[in-house]
Amino acid sequence: MAVKNIVWHDASVTKEERREKNNYQSYVLWFTGLSGSGKSTLANALARYLYETNIQAYVLDGDNIRHGLNKDLGFTDVDRKENIRRIGEVSKLFVDSGQIVLTAFISPFREDRQQVKDILSENEFFEVYVKCSLDECEVRDPKGLYKKARNNEIKHFTGIDSPYEEPVNPAIIVDTEAQDIEASVKQIVDFLVKNGLIQEQN
């Protein structure tokens, strides 16, 4: 429902000015994949690398967001969609502030990921598919969620009784089943350097 009597107020400092002062672009790296694939681990490892090279990045993690902003949402398809819609809007604010955003969410539906991409400008959204087989994710099961889902203790669990739609044309595919965290971070850093999103470190 559209809200009336609200007018957009332009900021006194622009996104372009913030980027110029930072000396790097702002954008979203959207990590998507099954639970246990390594999204949060990878996003945080990348954030540490960027921090140590004087680049400000912030990780928006699925579980952490549900402790606050999205604590009123469950895991039905409708709630999942609203979860991602809100994160998309928050990510857009971070990009406008000049920050690099690393989002770690299962975000199982292609349509929802596309909607986030659509609210951002060109070259502000890069989908990172953290690829890992369901079998391997179940073996890892770091939170014990797959076991609960298999025992019908959790409903609407992605990969078990709720679908996961793999990205069709992601910017990066990181296979965490085939390579370790160090190699995975390097793969993403190489992509960022190649595409002029960060400068190569000496």
C-alpha positions as CSV (number, residue, x, y, z in Angstrom):
1,M,0.0,0.0,0.0
2,A,1.4,3.4,-1.0
3,V,1.9,5.9,1.7
4,K,0.8,9.4,1.0
5,N,2.3,12.8,2.0
6,I,5.9,11.6,2.0
7,V,8.4,13.5,-0.1
8,W,12.0,12.3,-0.8
9,H,14.6,14.6,0.8
10,D,17.9,14.8,-1.1
11,A,21.1,14.4,0.9
12,S,23.7,17.2,1.1
13,V,26.5,14.7,0.5
14,T,26.1,12.5,-2.6
15,K,27.1,8.8,-3.1
16,E,29.6,9.9,-5.7
17,E,31.3,12.3,-3.2
18,R,31.6,9.6,-0.6
19,R,33.1,7.2,-3.1
20,E,35.6,9.8,-4.2
21,K,36.7,10.5,-0.6
22,N,36.9,6.7,0.1
23,N,38.8,6.1,-3.1
24,Y,36.8,3.0,-4.0
25,Q,33.4,2.1,-5.3
26,S,30.5,1.0,-3.1
27,Y,28.4,-2.0,-4.1
28,V,26.8,-5.2,-2.8
29,L,28.4,-8.7,-3.0
30,W,25.3,-10.9,-2.5
31,F,26.4,-14.3,-1.1
32,T,23.7,-16.9,-1.8
33,G,23.8,-20.7,-1.2
34,L,22.5,-23.4,1.0
35,S,22.7,-23.4,4.8
36,G,26.2,-24.7,5.6
37,S,27.7,-23.8,2.3
38,G,30.0,-21.2,4.0
39,K,28.4,-17.9,3.1
40,S,28.9,-16.2,6.4
41,T,32.4,-17.6,6.9
42,L,33.4,-16.4,3.4
43,A,31.8,-13.0,3.7
44,N,33.6,-12.4,7.1
45,A,36.9,-13.6,5.8
46,L,36.6,-11.2,2.9
47,A,35.6,-8.4,5.2
48,R,38.7,-8.9,7.3
49,Y,40.9,-8.9,4.1
50,L,39.3,-5.6,3.0
51,Y,39.6,-4.1,6.4
52,E,43.3,-4.9,6.5
53,T,43.7,-3.1,3.1
54,N,41.9,0.0,4.4
55,I,38.6,-0.7,2.6
56,Q,35.4,-0.4,4.7
57,A,33.0,-3.2,4.2
58,Y,30.1,-4.4,6.3
59,V,28.6,-7.9,6.6
60,L,24.9,-8.3,6.8
61,D,24.4,-11.9,8.1
62,G,21.1,-13.8,7.8
63,D,21.0,-15.0,11.4
64,N,22.2,-11.7,12.8
65,I,19.5,-9.7,11.0
66,R,16.8,-12.0,12.3
67,H,17.9,-11.0,15.9
68,G,16.8,-7.4,15.2
69,L,15.5,-5.9,12.1
70,N,13.7,-9.0,10.9
71,K,12.9,-10.8,14.2
72,D,9.2,-10.6,13.4
73,L,9.6,-12.8,10.3
74,G,9.4,-16.6,10.1
75,F,10.5,-18.9,7.3
76,T,7.4,-19.3,5.1
77,D,7.9,-18.3,1.4
78,V,6.1,-15.0,2.1
79,D,8.3,-14.2,5.1
80,R,11.5,-15.2,3.2
81,K,10.5,-12.8,0.4
82,E,9.9,-9.9,2.9
83,N,13.2,-10.8,4.6
84,I,15.1,-10.3,1.4
85,R,13.2,-7.2,0.4
86,R,14.1,-5.5,3.6
87,I,17.8,-6.5,3.3
88,G,17.8,-5.2,-0.2
89,E,16.6,-1.8,1.0
90,V,19.2,-1.7,3.8
91,S,21.9,-2.7,1.4
92,K,20.9,0.1,-0.9
93,L,21.4,2.6,2.0
94,F,24.8,1.2,2.7
95,V,25.8,1.5,-0.9
96,D,24.6,5.1,-0.8
97,S,26.7,5.7,2.2
98,G,29.8,4.6,0.2
99,Q,30.3,1.2,1.9
100,I,30.9,-2.2,0.4
101,V,28.1,-4.5,1.6
102,L,28.6,-8.3,2.0
103,T,25.3,-10.0,2.4
104,A,25.2,-13.6,3.6
105,F,21.7,-14.9,3.1
106,I,20.3,-18.2,1.7
107,S,17.9,-16.1,-0.4
108,P,16.5,-19.1,-2.1
109,F,14.4,-17.5,-4.8
110,R,15.8,-16.0,-8.0
111,E,13.0,-13.5,-8.3
112,D,13.8,-12.0,-4.9
113,R,17.5,-11.7,-5.7
114,Q,16.6,-10.0,-9.0
115,Q,14.4,-7.5,-7.2
116,V,17.3,-6.5,-5.0
117,K,19.5,-6.1,-8.1
118,D,16.8,-4.0,-9.8
119,I,16.7,-1.4,-7.0
120,L,20.4,-0.8,-7.3
121,S,22.2,1.0,-10.1
122,E,24.4,-0.7,-12.7
123,N,27.6,-2.3,-11.3
124,E,26.2,-2.1,-7.7
125,F,25.0,-5.7,-7.3
126,F,27.2,-8.8,-7.8
127,E,25.8,-12.2,-7.1
128,V,28.2,-14.7,-5.5
129,Y,27.0,-18.2,-5.6
130,V,28.6,-20.1,-2.7
131,K,28.3,-23.6,-4.3
132,C,28.2,-26.6,-2.1
133,S,26.2,-29.8,-2.5
134,L,23.3,-30.6,-0.2
135,D,25.0,-33.8,0.8
136,E,28.1,-31.9,1.9
137,C,26.1,-29.2,3.7
138,E,24.3,-31.9,5.6
139,V,27.6,-33.5,6.6
140,R,28.8,-30.1,7.9
141,D,25.5,-29.1,9.5
142,P,27.2,-26.5,11.7
143,K,24.0,-25.5,13.4
144,G,22.3,-28.9,13.5
145,L,19.5,-27.6,11.4
146,Y,19.5,-30.3,8.7
147,K,19.1,-33.0,11.4
148,K,16.2,-31.2,12.8
149,A,14.7,-30.7,9.4
150,R,15.0,-34.4,8.6
151,N,13.3,-35.2,11.9
152,N,10.4,-32.8,11.0
153,E,11.4,-30.5,13.9
154,I,11.8,-27.6,11.4
155,K,9.5,-26.8,8.6
156,H,10.2,-24.8,5.4
157,F,13.9,-25.6,5.5
158,T,15.7,-24.8,2.3
159,G,17.0,-27.9,0.5
160,I,14.7,-30.3,2.4
161,D,11.1,-29.2,2.2
162,S,11.6,-25.8,0.6
163,P,13.3,-25.2,-2.7
164,Y,16.6,-23.4,-3.5
165,E,16.9,-21.9,-6.9
166,E,20.5,-21.7,-8.0
167,P,21.7,-18.5,-9.7
168,V,21.4,-18.6,-13.5
169,N,24.3,-16.2,-14.3
170,P,26.1,-15.2,-11.1
171,A,29.0,-12.9,-11.2
172,I,31.1,-15.4,-9.3
173,I,30.8,-19.1,-8.4
174,V,32.8,-20.1,-5.4
175,D,32.9,-23.8,-4.9
176,T,33.5,-24.2,-1.1
177,E,33.3,-28.0,-1.5
178,A,36.4,-28.0,-3.8
179,Q,38.5,-25.2,-2.2
180,D,39.4,-23.8,1.2
181,I,38.5,-20.4,2.6
182,E,41.8,-18.8,1.6
183,A,41.4,-19.8,-2.0
184,S,37.8,-18.7,-2.0
185,V,38.7,-15.3,-0.7
186,K,41.5,-14.9,-3.3
187,Q,39.0,-15.8,-6.0
188,I,36.7,-13.0,-5.0
189,V,39.5,-10.5,-4.5
190,D,40.9,-11.4,-8.0
191,F,37.4,-10.7,-9.4
192,L,37.2,-7.3,-7.7
193,V,40.6,-6.3,-8.9
194,K,39.9,-7.4,-12.4
195,N,36.7,-5.4,-12.6
196,G,38.2,-2.3,-11.0
197,L,36.2,-2.6,-7.9
198,I,39.2,-2.5,-5.6
199,Q,42.9,-1.7,-6.4
200,E,45.4,-4.5,-6.5
201,Q,47.6,-4.6,-3.3
202,N,51.3,-4.6,-3.6
